[in-house]
Amino acid sequence: MFNPSRLSLVRQRRRLTAKALAEAAGLSPVTVTRLETGGNEPEPATIDALARALGYPVAFFFGDEPARPDQEGASFRSLTSMSARERDAALSAGALAYMLSDWISARFNLPSADLIDASQERDPAGAARALRQHWGLGEQPVGDMIRLLEAKGVRVFSLAENTRNVDAFSCWRDNVPYVFLNTWKTAERSRFDAAHELAHLVLHKHGGPHQGKPAEFEAQMFAASFLMPEPDIRAKLPRAVSLDALVIAKRRWGVSASALAYRLHKLGILTDWLYRGMVIEIGRRGFRSDEPNGMPRESSVLLKRVLTDLWHDGISRSHIADELNIPPDEMENLVFGLLGAPRQLGVDAVTPENSATQVGLKLV
């Protein structure tokens, strides 16, 4: 039967009001509203019109009830600048990611979640140190944040939201942690977002909505401590440095110039006066939108291996999209653009040294 929830999900994913969808489909707004509330069973011609307007296969609207990230349980950072339409579009992307994740999980044994529960920890920096110790990271910088999260059982998907108002968000679903990252940001800021969302997963799992300034401050402190451990910072930058020297040094920790300057200030290495001057100079040079000495953007190692293995089994992106009944572009938006043949994915062949098992991935 026609599933009203799936119509609502796709309309919100396309950032359309009921009125706008009705106009695009040549229907009345009342008809769309009644369909979404289950008041009508639509005629085939009506479904065809909606599918064309939304760019989704007709079969999508006849699927099971979709799981969807809960608005109260998802950690959005920029609620003040984010519109309800942007928020709902991101949550709808999360629902599509759940579908894809379930499809992959049915075919591969993915790493189990290996996070600590630090909801009782009052010191975010202490929680970051505890997680580093739990994972055996020592005090060294994290080389690849997304790879680390995936190896520890976090499902990481991308958000191509075409807006900077949606930084990232995270949530738990059936004891599986998820992180969604906006690919419009610089590589350094995306890494910090990943660490920020990791903080929400370990600090606020049982704390209700991950919203409000206190929770955001805690997540920021956790992320800074996790990416830039104090002992390593003090060993490499024991005294104040110039902005040009900081731009060179920041590559070690894979963070932005702003994040490193803030960390140095909090650790007392930069005085208030030096920090204020550095912030002004960072703004003057336009570092916030164009990060200097930038690093390569991280992507999903796990999804790359999955797609490569599937390609070698003759399963293409169109096969997956057809099984999920979603447009191929929606899949591409979720998997960091990692679609196509192995060489397009940056993987020449699957070998023992270059296999999915490197990230704990095994075929079922």
C-alpha positions in Angstrom: 0.0 0.0 0.0 1.0 3.6 -0.5 3.0 4.8 2.5 2.2 8.4 3.5 5.4 8.7 5.7 7.6 8.1 2.6 5.9 11.0 0.8 6.5 13.3 3.7 10.1 12.2 3.9 10.9 12.9 0.3 9.0 16.2 0.3 11.1 17.3 3.2 14.2 16.0 1.6 13.5 18.1 -1.4 12.8 21.1 0.9 9.3 21.6 -0.5 6.2 22.8 1.3 3.0 20.9 0.6 1.8 23.8 -1.5 5.0 23.8 -3.6 4.9 20.1 -4.2 1.2 20.4 -5.2 2.1 23.1 -7.7 5.0 21.0 -9.1 2.8 17.9 -9.4 -0.3 19.7 -10.8 -2.3 18.8 -7.7 -4.2 20.7 -5.1 -2.5 21.4 -1.7 -5.4 19.7 0.0 -4.7 16.5 -1.9 -1.1 16.5 -0.9 -2.0 17.1 2.8 -4.6 14.4 2.8 -2.1 11.9 1.2 0.5 12.7 3.9 -2.0 12.2 6.7 -3.3 9.0 5.2 -6.7 10.5 4.5 -6.7 9.3 0.9 -5.5 6.3 -1.1 -4.0 7.9 -4.2 -4.8 7.0 -7.8 -1.9 5.7 -9.9 -1.9 8.9 -11.9 -1.5 10.9 -8.7 1.4 8.8 -7.6 3.1 9.2 -11.0 2.7 12.9 -10.8 4.2 13.1 -7.3 7.1 10.8 -8.3 7.9 12.9 -11.3 7.8 16.1 -9.3 10.1 14.7 -6.6 12.4 12.8 -8.8 11.9 9.5 -7.0 10.8 6.1 -8.4 7.2 5.2 -7.8 8.2 2.1 -6.0 9.8 4.1 -3.2 6.4 5.2 -1.9 5.2 1.6 -1.4 8.0 0.6 1.0 8.0 -0.1 4.7 7.7 2.6 7.4 11.1 4.4 7.2 13.3 4.8 10.3 14.3 8.4 10.7 16.6 10.2 13.1 14.6 11.7 15.9 14.7 15.5 16.0 15.2 15.5 19.8 18.0 12.9 19.7 20.0 14.4 16.8 22.9 16.7 17.7 22.6 19.8 15.4 25.1 22.5 16.1 23.7 25.6 14.4 20.0 25.5 15.5 19.9 29.3 15.7 20.9 29.8 12.0 19.3 26.6 10.7 15.8 26.8 9.2 13.2 24.1 10.0 13.3 23.2 6.3 17.1 22.7 6.4 16.8 20.6 9.6 14.1 18.4 8.1 16.0 17.9 4.9 19.1 16.7 6.9 17.0 14.4 9.0 15.4 13.0 5.8 18.9 12.3 4.5 19.6 10.4 7.7 16.5 8.2 7.0 18.0 7.4 3.6 21.3 6.6 5.2 19.6 4.2 7.5 18.1 2.4 4.5 21.6 2.2 2.9 23.2 1.2 6.1 20.7 -1.6 6.6 21.3 -2.8 3.0 25.0 -2.9 3.6 24.7 -4.6 7.0 22.7 -7.4 5.5 25.7 -8.2 3.2 28.7 -7.3 5.3 29.8 -7.8 8.9 30.6 -4.3 10.0 32.6 -3.3 13.0 30.7 -3.2 16.3 30.5 0.0 18.3 33.4 0.4 20.6 32.7 3.7 22.4 32.8 4.5 26.1 29.8 5.9 28.0 31.1 9.2 29.5 27.7 10.7 30.3 28.7 10.9 34.0 32.0 12.6 33.2 32.0 16.3 34.1 35.3 17.1 32.4 35.1 16.9 28.6 38.9 16.9 28.3 39.0 14.0 30.8 36.5 12.1 28.7 38.6 12.7 25.6 41.7 11.3 27.4 39.7 8.3 28.6 38.5 7.5 25.1 42.0 7.9 23.7 43.2 5.5 26.4 40.4 3.0 25.6 41.4 3.1 22.0 45.1 2.9 22.7 45.9 6.1 20.8 48.4 7.5 23.3 49.2 11.2 22.8 49.8 11.1 19.0 47.7 13.0 16.5 44.8 11.2 14.7 45.8 10.6 11.1 42.4 10.0 9.6 39.4 10.8 11.8 36.7 9.2 9.6 38.7 6.0 9.3 39.2 5.9 13.1 35.5 6.3 13.7 34.5 3.6 11.2 37.0 1.2 12.7 35.3 1.7 16.1 31.9 1.0 14.7 30.6 4.5 13.9 28.7 4.7 10.7 29.8 7.8 8.9 27.8 9.4 6.0 28.1 12.6 4.1 25.6 15.4 3.8 25.6 17.4 0.5 23.2 20.0 1.9 24.4 23.0 -0.2 24.3 25.1 3.0 26.8 25.9 5.7 24.0 26.1 8.3 24.0 22.4 8.7 27.5 21.6 10.1 27.0 18.0 11.1 24.9 15.8 13.4 25.1 12.5 15.2 22.7 10.1 16.8 22.3 6.6 18.1 20.0 4.0 16.5 19.6 0.5 18.0 22.9 0.9 19.8 24.7 1.8 16.6 26.3 5.3 16.4 25.9 7.5 13.3 27.7 10.7 12.3 26.7 12.8 9.3 29.2 15.4 8.0 28.6 18.3 5.6 31.0 18.1 2.7 30.8 21.8 2.0 33.2 22.7 4.8 37.0 22.6 4.6 38.8 19.3 5.4 40.1 20.7 8.7 36.7 21.9 9.9 35.1 18.6 8.8 37.6 16.7 11.0 36.8 18.9 13.9 33.0 18.4 13.3 33.7 14.6 13.4 35.4 14.9 16.7 32.6 17.2 18.0 29.9 14.7 17.0 32.0 11.9 18.6 31.8 14.0 21.8 28.0 14.0 21.6 27.9 10.2 21.2 30.0 9.5 24.3 29.0 12.5 26.5 25.3 12.9 25.8 24.0 9.4 24.8 21.6 9.4 27.8 21.2 13.1 28.2 18.1 13.8 26.0 18.4 16.4 23.3 22.0 17.3 22.3 21.1 20.9 22.2 21.9 24.1 24.0 25.1 26.0 24.8 26.4 23.8 27.6 26.3 20.6 25.5 27.9 22.4 22.6 30.7 23.8 24.8 31.4 20.4 26.2 31.6 18.9 22.7 34.0 21.7 21.6 36.3 21.1 24.6 36.2 17.3 24.0 37.0 17.7 20.3 39.9 20.1 20.9 41.4 17.7 23.5 40.8 14.7 21.4 42.4 16.1 18.2 45.1 18.2 20.0 46.3 16.3 23.2 47.8 18.7 25.7 51.1 16.8 26.1 51.7 16.7 22.4 50.8 20.4 22.0 53.2 21.4 24.8 56.0 19.3 23.3 55.7 20.7 19.8 54.6 24.3 20.6 55.8 25.1 24.1 55.8 28.9 23.5 53.9 31.5 21.5 54.4 31.4 17.7 53.6 33.7 14.9 50.5 33.1 12.7 52.7 32.0 9.8 54.4 29.4 12.0 51.0 28.3 13.4 49.7 27.7 9.8 52.6 25.4 9.2 52.3 23.6 12.6 48.5 23.0 12.3 49.0 20.2 9.7 50.4 18.0 12.4 47.0 17.9 14.2 44.8 18.3 11.1 42.9 21.3 12.4 42.2 24.8 11.2 44.4 27.8 12.2 41.5 29.1 14.3 41.1 25.8 16.2 44.8 25.6 17.0 45.0 29.2 18.0 42.1 28.7 20.4 43.6 25.6 21.8 46.9 27.4 22.5 45.0 30.2 24.2 43.1 27.8 26.4 46.3 26.1 27.4 47.9 29.5 28.3 50.5 29.3 25.6 49.0 32.4 23.8 48.1 35.4 26.0 44.8 37.1 25.7 46.5 40.0 23.8 48.3 37.7 21.3 45.2 35.5 20.8 43.0 38.5 20.0 45.5 39.8 17.5 45.8 36.4 15.9 42.0 36.1 15.6 41.8 39.5 13.9 44.6 38.6 11.5 42.9 35.2 10.7 39.8 37.1 9.8 41.7 39.7 7.7 43.4 37.0 5.7 40.1 35.1 5.0 41.2 31.9 6.7 37.7 31.0 7.8 36.5 30.3 4.2 39.8 29.5 2.6 42.0 27.5 5.0 45.7 28.0 4.3 48.1 25.0 4.0 45.1 22.9 3.6 45.0 19.1 3.9 43.3 16.5 1.7 39.7 15.9 2.5 39.0 12.7 4.4 36.4 10.3 3.1 34.9 7.0 4.1 37.3 4.1 3.9 34.6 1.6 4.9 32.2 2.7 2.2 34.9 2.7 -0.4 35.8 -0.9 0.4 32.1 -1.9 0.4 31.5 -0.3 -3.0 34.7 -1.8 -4.5 33.9 -5.3 -3.3 30.4 -4.9 -4.7 31.7 -3.7 -8.0 33.9 -6.8 -8.3 30.8 -8.9 -7.7 29.0 -7.1 -10.5 26.9 -4.9 -8.3 26.9 -1.3 -9.4 25.4 1.9 -7.9 22.4 1.5 -10.1 21.8 -2.0 -8.7 21.9 -0.6 -5.1 19.8 2.4 -6.0 17.2 0.2 -7.7 17.0 -2.1 -4.7 16.5 0.8 -2.4 14.2 2.6 -4.9 16.1 5.9 -4.4 17.7 8.1 -7.1 21.4 7.5 -7.7 22.3 11.1 -6.8 20.8 10.6 -3.3 23.2 7.7 -2.8 26.1 9.7 -4.0 25.3 12.5 -1.6 25.5 10.0 1.3 28.8 8.2 0.4 31.1 11.1 -0.2 30.7 10.7 -4.0 32.4 7.3 -3.9 30.5 5.7 -6.7 31.7 4.0 -9.9 34.4 1.5 -10.9 37.3 0.6 -8.6 39.7 2.9 -10.4 37.3 5.8 -10.0 37.2 5.0 -6.3 41.0 5.2 -6.1 41.4 1.5 -5.7 43.1 -0.5 -8.5 42.2 -4.0 -7.2 41.1 -5.8 -4.0 44.2 -7.6 -2.7 45.2 -9.0 0.7 47.0 -5.8 1.4 44.3 -3.6 0.0 41.1 -5.3 1.2 38.0 -4.4 3.1 39.3 -6.3 6.1 41.7 -3.5 6.7 38.8 -1.6 8.3 37.2 -4.6 10.0 34.8 -5.3 7.1 33.8 -8.9 6.2 31.4 -10.3 3.8 28.4 -12.1 5.4 
